[in-house]
């Protein structure tokens, strides 16, 4: 069985997530929540539209093992490179894996080329030079044809084939014997552009793509587009953050606010520290609102918690928030205590999770929600709950 770098105690066969007494820190991924999120997303897509689940960066730090416990119908998986594609196929072989960036065969490990030739991995090209590289590699391997996608540069930026060169690129690929599996683009500013701007860009792209390669799957939409209702009637849409419950800033209203975070990050309180007058916490000198006592939890930036979390975030324990007493330091984080919280010692507290979701404070400190989870250390045990 595939040994994920994110596997700790291994997937749980139980539908519950019991507290692990001796873990200083752990991450629980609820596969039931991912399943429910995917079903909710599907209800807002067109009848014939299917999602590609983008699972780059080991499913945004959740751990790739989660994909083998989710059965919602999807068209395949999207990743950043060939090594990541191989890791996905080691977990789940029934669906194709789409490389979402134009990468030449030079960077495809030899052991994975066979998966390209049989259509399990779909590479992306961004011009005639990469087409030639794939044709040369296939010819050398004795392969007659290869399925590819063509990435089109968005009208507002990002890399890919310039829109004015798409027809020529498609014709060249066909002449070389390549099969056009898909045409896709990506709105460069989907989280901040207006609804009208993205819709206009989408319509321009779809019109050109349909005229150029009517046999290809067309996908323009990403998570932010889906929330805006743009591109949801295409052949495919790419959603990565949404199934996991990592939400862009604009989801305070509308159906997106019903999506739930599928991850809970726990850390154990290892000590309670009384602050003497003028004493600081971690790397920080004492602030004007410094508490008299702090709880020290066993998670810091070495484990992937950004120091900026202290500016707008909080932890959660027994039905109430805990404010940060200072930015996390390498191994630990400090939380302000009141007199009623002294029994927190050796308890687990929620660092990130349903009661402390990163999307509620990430944008306030100039970060995106996924930045709070992709950095989480692979050494932290992942436990998978809601497994059928």
NORGIJO-V400897 format. One record per helix or strand of 2 or more residues. SS is the DSSP state (alpha for helix, beta for strand). FROM is the first residue (numbers start at 1). LEN is the number of residues. If there is no record, write none. Layout:
BEGIN
ss=(SS,SS)
from=(FROM,FROM)
len=(LEN,LEN)
END
This chain:
BEGIN
ss=(beta,alpha,beta,alpha,alpha,beta,alpha,beta,alpha,alpha,beta,alpha,beta,alpha,beta,alpha,beta,alpha,beta,alpha,alpha,alpha,beta,beta,alpha,alpha,beta,beta,beta,alpha,beta,alpha,alpha,alpha,beta)
from=(25,31,50,56,64,76,82,97,105,110,121,128,147,163,179,195,217,223,236,241,249,255,263,293,301,309,314,320,333,339,348,358,363,369,381)
len=(6,12,5,5,6,4,10,6,3,8,5,13,6,13,6,18,3,6,4,4,4,4,12,5,3,4,4,5,5,6,6,3,3,4,5)
END
